[in-house]
Amino acid sequence: MRESAAAPQPLASRDDAARAAAFQALADQQIHESYRLAMAILGHRQAAQDAVHDAFVKAWERWPSLHDHSRFAAWFQRILVNTCRDQLRGSRRRDAADIAGHVNVAAPDEMGRVDERVRVEGALRRLKPDDQVLFALRYYLDLELSDVAQLLEIPTGTVKSRLNAAHSRLRSVLERAEGSR
């Protein structure tokens, strides 16, 4: 009787491999949308890449707690939004650079839309992280209020009132910036 060259894998090892493969398959489906979401919230490529990476690490660590794998996308988006919010609150926060002069030289815009967009994006970066997250979800990703509410796990009415307050704060920042010109 000859012994086989390859010994059977222990059960735990097969379970770990199946667990990793299932996570990898779901993560692969989310990578592009996740980066887009992180860019919308953070506004900086490297920060978005870091946030997506950190969120996938957190998701992997919490993977056993997700019992319904069909809910992976929503579950992971919440982890990513919270990771972005933490990054905005943390010491790695980056202030937006004023690139209006460079943009106008490279691509003139008769209507001033580029200048306005740069001005608004700069003002958005001065808001609280929670406000930045709301604006990114609602306007950059064009999510409905109910979808924002579901993602943030808060009532739709709360999203409306927070968004209204965030609009007021944005207006104030823009007015102060206009007054300092």
Secondary structure, DSSP 8 states (H G I E B T S, - for coil): ----SS----HHHHHHHHHHHHHHHHHHHHHHHHHHHHHHHH--HHHHHHHHHHHHHHHHHHGGG---GGGHHHHHHHHHHHHHHHHHHSTT-------HHHHHHHS--TT-HHHHHHHHHHHHTTS-HHHHHHHIIIIIS---HHHHHHHHTS-HHHHHHHHHHHHHHHHHHHHHHHHT-
